[in-house]
Amino acid sequence: MTKEEIFELYTQAVCDRFKVTANTQLFKKTKQREVVDARYTLYYMCSKRPMRISRIQRFMHNKGYDIAHSCIIYGVNQMSDMIKSDEDYKDLIKELEDYAVQLT
C-alpha cells in the first residue's frame, strides 16, 4: 500500500469519526474546533505511520489545502500533548487505526 493510499484511508477514517466532510470541511480553510481537531488527528496519524511532513503537506496541497510545514508540526505536537494528558485521545487514535484497517 502506498503512502498516498494510507493518507486516503486515514482521511476517510478521520472524516467518518469526526463527522466532517473531506471536500467541504477538512480541506477548506476553517478554524471550527471539530475540523481543526480532525486535521490534527490526520497529521498525527500520518506522522506516526511514519510519513514525512513534506509528504503530508503535498497530499494536503493535492486536496486543495495549502498548509505550511510548521503548521503540520504544530498539529502533530498538539495531538501528542493531548494524548499524553488524556487517555481518551490515545483510545481515539487506536480506534481510528483499527477502523482504517477495516476500510482496506
Secondary structure, 3 states (H helix, E strand, C coil): CCHHHHHHHHHHHHHHHHCCCHHHHHCCCCCCHHHHHHHHHHHHHHHCCCCCHHHHHHHHHHCCCCCCHHHHHHHHHHHHHHHHHCHHHHHHHHHHHHHHHHHC
